[in-house]
Amino acid sequence: MLQPRSARDLRYHVSPLLEERGVPHAFSTRAGGVSPKPFDSLNLGMAGGADVQDAQSNIDENYRRLRAAIDCATLGRCWIHQVHGPGVCTVRPGEVFENGAKADALVSDDPTRMLSVKYADCVPILLSTDDGRAVAAVHAGWRGLVAGVVRAAVASLADLSQQAPGTFVAAVGPCMGFDAFEVGPEVLAAFAERLGPVAPIRRDGESGKGHVDLRQAAFLELHASRVSPARIDRTDLCTFGQPEHFFSHRRDGNATGRMAAVIACRASR
């Protein structure tokens, strides 16, 4: 299970499995930043087209605080324009990486840079090789899950590191919980097609609607990628149901901020 950590007012969660391997990382919460309401206070991103915007200077300062909390203050941050698909970007030592590419996962073996994905109900996933020398960060909304972003990220990390997925460790971060994530019949059908009889869905009577367990879906996708269940940290934290701790787009619409899941290679320490 993920564990809480703090640095002054800044609060975040970590994976014991990643900590054991010396991999700097964090799943942020909304606490410990400088952003005003409704982005209070550790806002790390904005919804596209939002009527109310946080100042970029606030977001930059919030990232500075988060990087400092996990000993990544000197690392460059790599980020992507998340589009709810299966795309993966690779960050290599000595190669230029252009931030803002359309993708939903990053993999890297560059100890001078930190990977970052945003979340506010979707599933953030962090991965590392057993030696901590190559890592990945994944943003997995329901569309990304059924499109295969988790399996694509694991395969890319295996290609980059030349190590088997069975030796990887993974952490599934806070997201919208099973009871909160109500969806239509087309989403239920997509998960049933993707995961078959083990799809973590619940149909609600004759309405055609139901619920999806995003955390369990991410876990099943990792397992299908040959990551051992014993090497996956999980959590029961729900972004929708805990407004004091997390931003939630489903709960608050565009007038809300974003958390971030960040990770760097072990050699950066």
Sequence and secondary structure as in RCSB ss.txt:
>XXXX:A:sequence
MLQPRSARDLRYHVSPLLEERGVPHAFSTRAGGVSPKPFDSLNLGMAGGADVQDAQSNIDENYRRLRAAIDCATL
GRCWIHQVHGPGVCTVRPGEVFENGAKADALVSDDPTRMLSVKYADCVPILLSTDDGRAVAAVHAGWRGLVAGVV
RAAVASLADLSQQAPGTFVAAVGPCMGFDAFEVGPEVLAAFAERLGPVAPIRRDGESGKGHVDLRQAAFLELHAS
RVSPARIDRTDLCTFGQPEHFFSHRRDGNATGRMAAVIACRASR
>XXXX:A:secstr
  EEEEETTEEEEE HHHHHTT  EEEE S S    TTS S      TT SS   HHHHHHHHHHHHHHTT TTS
EEE  B  SSS EEEE TTS   TT B SEEEE  TTEEEEEEESSSEEEEEE TTSSSEEEEEE HHHHHHTHH
HHHHHHHHHHHT  GGG EEEE  B  TTT EE HHHHHHHHHHHGGG  EEE TTSS EEE HHHHHHHHHHHT
T  GGGEE    BTTT TTT   HHHHTTS   EEEEEE GGG 
